């Protein structure tokens, strides 16, 4: 009884109950059932949920992690060793182009999945191409770029598509509220936990198997077999998957339509009165405030200006866009300054999969781990572990109440990205110092332990974990709910463009590169990247200050000065005969008040237009 009273007294302490439930199961047989239910609730709240489709999808994630460490991370050494007449710079260019293409394919595939065929078919198709590419690498390596192209498409299908497909299966119907809506934060947390844990297990398994026989043939064969079994296992649970999909409009089509209509109306002047005032049911939608970010894109507002009293007909003819569409495009374009700061950062990230791996491969003294030689893949696994762990460690340092405030969440995201860029500078400087030490050891005929390379891989993982998590939080704070699922594909596409720029950077400083790592001066190249990163950090601080500018919020009554181009134009997204008649009456009233509006414009008197917060 005393133990039960203690449990009742501490029922609000989840951690206490979880520990006590495991410690007291044998001494409390009468309360095992109640404790078991409570532990299950805590377990569910802690983002762990067991369901058969989750396990089969996790098998596919496990195989992708295994292949990423065993095959993809060593592409540069495989090219220099097995392809004829391939120097270090050419191999790095091939790898960077492959990584850049995968991000572009990913953005295209996400739009195809959303607008047409859904997530399951994309996952099944791209994984099949991935396996075919691995088979060609095993049995037909002379096919050259074809296996890499197939693997690139497979990589594009695993990112946001596979993760979103997993997110559809981490909840059950009992967790839905009365409106059949689940907690999105809980879904995201569960998905991230499952993905991180399974990915880590796949990476560790890859390193463990390659410790015994570290060769390309064994790595490719093991990867093909494991991904093949995972693919068959994935199909075995076909009838348990949630295959329901509601097609949505393609993001590219919305952007294209807004630009097209804005160009067609480029010579149309802004209205000189506040009578262009349409309602959306009981609320109204306002154009974005003209802050320093959105002022450059104010010309797109003309796409939402109707030319006739019947805007529904204009919209059907493709001559008018809703205010929601214009705002979505403006918010997306408002991310361009931030994305620009990531291009130099991507140059540093590109060295992690190219020159860093080359340094490990050409280092003379191997690392012994329990009597076994630690393979080159262990460094990629270390980077993956650090990058997945850093966001959780960073969240521990942030007060929980800050996450409830939108402005503070944005500041936290900006801080993450800034710290990542500082780590990129430290990473380049560290890699340069280590490379100088490595070259000196070669000239002095001494050996250098590969442990010297651990710091630069750790810094690389830290900066990747910070920037990706920071970009995710910043993207969520800037866009609407309907665009949040494009976060991963859009941000990765920007980093992929940086990978293409890495090719140009290598060609520009081609004097630093020889046929191999030992014949190159990577230390000078790393210092060059460090200098570029320092300048980029200053540019980022300027951009972050602009984003931190407090935006004006819509008010109940908004002053609009007549004749100003920055008028609030409120446009409906619904259609009915009643609203069309209302708009026609508004146009007639505007015509009768045209003289009054002109007088107000000449006297520079403010007009008032009643608005409601969105």
N, C-alpha and C positions, 0 to 999 in steps of 0.2 A: 504493500500500500504506500509506503514511503517513497519508493521509487516511482510509482505512478503519479504521486503528487508532485514530485520533482519534475517529471516529464510534463505534467500539465502546467506547471509554473513557467517552464521554458518553452512553451509551444510556439512562441513567436520567433524563437531563435532557430533558424533552419539548420545552421551548421551544427549546433548543439544536438539537435534531434538526429541528424544524420549520423554523427559519431556515436551517440548513445545507442542508436538502433543497432549498429553493428557490434558494439561492445556487450550489449545486454540481451542478445537474442537467446542465449542458452539459459540465462537465469530468469527470463521472463516469458515462459511459454504461453501464458494467458493473453499477453498483449502483443504477440508477434504479428497477428493479423492487422491490428490497428497501426502498429509501427511500420509494417510493410507497406501499407497504403500511404502513410505519410512520407516514407522514403521514396516511394514511386513519384509522389507529387514533387518532392524536392529534386529528384533526379530529372523529372521532366522540365522543371523550371531552370535547372542547370544546363539546359540546351542539349540533353541527351535523350534520344527517342528511338526505340528499336521498332523497325518495321521491315518486312521482307523486301519490298522494293528498294529501301534505303541500302540494304546489304548488297543487293546485286549491282546497284549503281556505284556503291563504294568499291566493289571489285574492279569496275572500269576505271575509277579514279586511281586506285592502287596501281593498276597496270600502266597508266599514263605517267605516274610518278616514277615508276621503275624505269620506263623507257627514257624519260627525260634525263635521268641521272646516268643511265648506262650507255645511251646512244647519242642523244642530242647534245649533251654537254661536251662530248669529245669529237664533235664534227670537224673542228679545225685541225686537230692532230690526225684524224682519219684522212682528211683531204691531203695534207702535206705528206703523209706516209704512203698513200695508195694511189693517188692521182698523179699522173706524169706531168712534170714541168710546172708544178704549182709552188710558188714561193709563199712566204708567210703573209705578205700583204694581199696577194690574190686569194689565199684561203680565207683570210679575215673578211675580205670583201664579199665572198660567196656566203659566208655565215651571216654577215650583217644583212645582206639582201634577203636571205631566207627568213630571218627574223622579222624584217620589215614587211615582207609579203604576207607573213602569217597574220600580222595585226590588221592589214588591209582586208585580207580574206575574212577575218573574224568580223569586221564591221559589216561586210556584205552579207555574210551568212546570218548574222543576227537579224538583219532587216528581212531577209528571205524567210526566216523562221517565224518572225512576228506577223508578217503579212500573208503568208501562204501555208506552209506545210507543218508548222509546229516544231517543238523541240525534239521529240522522239525520233522522227525521221532524219533530222539533221545529225543527231548523235550517232544513229545507226549507220548512216551513209559515210560520214567522215571517219568513223572508226574503222570501217571496212577499207577505206582508202589508206588509212594509216598502216593497217596490217599488210596490205598489198605492197606498200613502200618498204616495210621491213623485210618482206619475203624477197623482194628484188635486191635489197642490200645483201642478203644472205647468199642467194643463188645466182644473181646476175649483176654483180657489182660494176660490170663494164657498161651498164646502161647510163651511167653518168648522173646527170641532173634529174632524171625522171623519178628515181626513188625519193630524192630530197623534195621534189615538188609535191609528190603524194603525201609525204610526211608533213609538209608545210600545211596542206589542206586539213590533215588530221589534227594538227595542233590548233588550227583556227576553230575547229569544231568542239574542242574540249573546254575552252575557257568559259565565257559567260553562259554558253548554251547548256553544257553539262551541269554547271552549277545551278542554273535556274531550273533545270529539270529535277535536280536533287531537292531544290527548295519546295517543289510541289508535293513532295512525299515525306516531309519531316513533321507533319502535323496530322491529326486525325479529326474526325467530325465532332468528337466530344469537346474539343478545345475551341470550337466556333461559338460565337455569341448568338444572340437572337436573330441578328441580321446575316448570319452565315459568314461572318468576317473573323479572321484570325488575327492575332497580334503580329504585325509585320516585323517588329523589332525582335520578337522571339524567333520568328522564322529565319531572319537573317543571322541571328546568333547561333542557332542550331546548325544552319548550313555552313557557316564559317568553321564551327568546331568540328563537324564531321569532315569537312574538306581538309582542314589543317592536320588533323590526327591521321587520317587515311593517307594523305600525301606524305607525311613524315614516315609512316610505316613503309610505304613503297620505296622511298629513298633509302632508308636504312637497310631494307632487304636487298636492294640492288648493290649497295656497297658490300654487304655481308657475303653475297654470292661471288662477287668479283674479287674478293680478297684471295680466294684460293687459286683462281686461274684468270688473271687480268689480261684478256686479249680481246681484240675486236670481234673475232669469230664467235667466241663464247658469249660476249655481251649481246651481239645481234641475235644469236640463236635463242638465248634465254628470253630476250625481250619479245621475240616473235611468238614463242610458246606461251608466255605468261599473258600477253595481250590477246592471243587467240582464245585461250581458256576463259579469260574474263569476258570476252565478247560472246562466247557461247553461253556462259553463265548469265549474262545480261539478257539474252533472248529467252532464257528459260522462264523468266518472270513476266513475260509479255502481257498476260491477261490481268496482272495486278497493277499495272501502271495507270496513272491518270493521263489519258491521252486526249482529254478535252482541251480544245484550243479555240480561242476567240480571235480571229484575225483583226489586226489593227492597221491603221494607215502607216505607210512607210515614212520614216523620218525624212528621207531624201526628197520624197515627193512634196512634203509640206514646205521644206526649205526652197525647193525649186519654184513652187507655186507662188510663194510670198515674193520672191525676187522677181519673178516674171510679171506679176501684177504691179509691183512697185516700179519696175522699169516702164511698163506701159503707161503708168500714171505719173511719170517723172515730171511732166510739164504742168500737171494740175496743181493749182495753188491751194494752200491750206484754207479751210473755212475761216471767215473773218467774224463769225459769231459763235455763240455757244449753243446753237439750236440743233446741232447734229448730236442727238442725245437719245440713244436707244436703250431700252431696258432688256435685261435677261431675266425673265420670270420676275422674281421679287428682288433680285439683286442686280448690281451693275458691275461691269468689268472695265477697269481703267487701263489705259496705256501705261507702260512702265515709266517711272519718273526719269527725267532727263538729267541723270547724274553724269559725271565724267566718263563712265564706261559706256552708257547707252546713248550718249549724245551723238556719237559718230554714226549710229545706226538709226537715227530719227527719220531718215529718208524712207525707211520701210513702212512708216506709219501711213503713207499714202495708199498702201495696199488695202487698208481698212476703211477708206473713205468712199462711201457709195456715191454714184453719179445720178441715180434715179430714186424715186420714192419706193421702189420695189427691189431691195437689195437681194432678196432670195433668188430672183431670176438672174441677177448678176453673178451670184455665187455659183449657181448651176452652170452658167456659161464660162466659169473660170475667170471672171473679171473682178472678183471681190474676195477678200479673205476675212475671216473672223478676227476679232481682236485677240482671241486666245492664240490663234496661229501666229499672229505677228509677235506677240509677247514670247511665245516659245522660241521663235527664231532669234529674236533679239537677246534673249537670255543665253541661247547657245552661242551666238556670236560674242556675247559679253565675256565668254571664257577664253577668247583668243589671246588676250595679253598674258594670262596665266600659262596657257599652253606654250606660248613663245618662250617663256623662261625654262621650259623643260627640254628644249632642243639641245642645249649644251650639256645638261645633266645626262641626256640619253647617250652622248658621246662617251661619258665615263662608264655608264652602264654597259655599253657595247664592248668595252674592253674586258669585262668579266667573263664573257663567253668566248673570247678570242685570245688576246695576249696573255691574260692571267693564266689560262689553261696551258698556253704554250710555255710559260715560265715553269709551271709545275712539271710538265712533260720533259723538259730539257734539264731540270735540276738533277745533279749527279747522285746525291746521297738520299736514298729512300728512307721512309719512316717505317719502323718496325712497331707493330701493334700486336702484343701477345704472340710474338714469334712470326707473324705474318706481315708481309709488305702491304702497307696501306696504298690502295690504288688511287689513280688520279681522280676517280669519280667521288672520292670522299670529300674533296674540296667543294665540289658542286653541292653535295648533300649538306655540308656545313653551311654554305651560303643560304640554301633553302631553309634550313632549320632556323638560322638567325633571322631571316626576313619574315618568317611566319611567327616568331616569338616576340619580336620587338613591339608590334602594335599592342599586344596584350600587356606587356610590361609598361609601356607608355601610358596605357589607360589607367594603370594603378596609381600613377602620379597625379592624375587629373581628378579634382573633386567631382563627385557625382552630380551635384547641383548645377555645375557648369554645362552639362549635357542637355539640360532643360531649357537653356537660353540659346536662341538662334545665333545672336551676335557672338556669344562666347564660343559656340561650336565652330563658327567660322574662324575666329581668332586661333582656336586650337589647331584647326586644319592648316592655317597659314604657318603656324609655329612648327608643325610637323615637317612641312615642306622645306621651310627655312633650315631646320636642323639637318634634314637630309642633304641639302646642298652644301652645308658646312662639312658634313661627313664625306661628301664627294671630293672636296678639296683635300681633306686629310687622307683619303684613300689614295689619291693620285700622288701625294707627297710620300706616303709610306711605300707605295709600290715603286716609286723612283729610287728611294734609298735602298730598298731590298734588291732592286735590279743592279744597282752599282755594286753592292756587296757580292751579288752572284757573279757578275762579270769579273770582279777582282779575284774571286776564288778560282775562276776558270784560268785566268792569266797566271795565277800563282800556283796552279796545279794542286789546289786544295779542294776539299769537298765542302758543300754547304747543305745543311739539313733543310728539308722541305718545311720544317716547322716555321722557318722565317717567313713563309708565304701565308701563314694563317692570319696575321693581322689584316692584310689587305682584303682577304675574302670575308673576314668578319665585318670590316667597315663597309664592304660592298653589300653584305646582307642587311646591315643596319640602315643604310641609306635607301635600299630598295623597299624594306618594310615600312619605313617612315613616309616615303614619298607616295607609295601606292595607297596607304591608309589615309594619308593627308589629302590626296587628290580625291579619294572617294568621299570623304566628309565635306570637302570644299564643293565638289560637284553637286552633292545633295543639297547644300545650302543655297545654291544658285538657281537650280532648275525646278520645274514643276514635278509633281508626283508621276505624271505620265511619261516623263523622260528619264527617270532614275535608273531604269533597267538598261539604259544605254551607257551607263557610267564606265563599266570595264572596257567595253569595245572602243569607245571614243578616246578614253585616256590612253589605252594601249596603242591605238592608231597614231596618236601624237608621238608617243615614244618610239613607235616604228618608223616614223618620218625621221626622227633623230638617228635611228640606225642607218638609214640611207645617207644622212649627212656624214655619218662616220666614214663611209666609203670615200666621200669627197675629201674629208680631213686626212685620211691615210694617203690619198693620192697627192694632196697638197704638200704633205711632209714626207714624201717618199724617200728622201735622203736618210731618214732615220731607220729604214727597214732594209734588211738583207734577205738572203734566201732562207734563213732560219732565225730563231730567237737569239742564238749565240752570236750571230753576225749582225745583229741589229742593235740600235741604241734606243731601247724602249724607255730608258730612264729619261732621256730628253723629251720623248713624246709624252710621257706622263707629266713632266713639268710643264709642257705646253698646255695640256689639258687642265692642270691646276691653275695656270694663269687665266685661261678662258673661264674656268669655273669661278674664280674670284670676281672677274668682271660681271659674270652672270649673276652672282649673289647680290651685287650692288643693284643690278637691274631688277632683280626679284624684290628687293626691299622697296624700291620705288613702286613696283606694281602692287605689292601687298598693301602699301599705304593708300593707294587709290581704291583698292577693294574695301579697305577698312573705313572709307568715307561713309558716314552715316547717311543712308538713303532716306529721302523724304517719304513718309507714309501717307496713303490716301486718307483724306479727312472727310468729314460729313459735308462741308461746304468748301469748294475749291475755287479760288480766285483765278480767273482767266482774263488776261489783258487782251482786248480786241486788237486784231492785226498781228498778234504773236503767232509764230509757227508752232509753238509748243502748246497746242490746245488739247484738251482731253476729249478724245473721240470714243464714245461708248457704243459698242456694236453688239448685236444679239447673236447668239449661236443657235437659237431656235426659230421656228417659223410658224406662223398662224395668221389667219385672216384678221384677227383682232389687232395683232401687232403691226401688220402691214397698214391697216387703216390708221392706226396711231401715228405711224411714221409719215404717212401722207399728210395728215393734219399738221404734224410738226413742220413739214416742208412749207405748207401753205402759211403757217404762222411765221416762219422765218422770212418768207417773202414779204409779208405785211410789215415786219419789223426791220426790214433791211435799211430803211432810212434812219431809224433810231440807232441801229448798230453802227452805221457810218458816222453819225454824230458822236457816238461814244468813242469810236476809234480816233476821230479827230481830237477829241478832248482828252484822250488817253485815260478814260474812266474804266475801272474794272467791271467786267460782267461776272455774275455769279451763277454757277450751274450746280444744282443739288446733286450730290453723289452719295453713294453708299460704299462702305469698305467691301472689298471683294471677299 
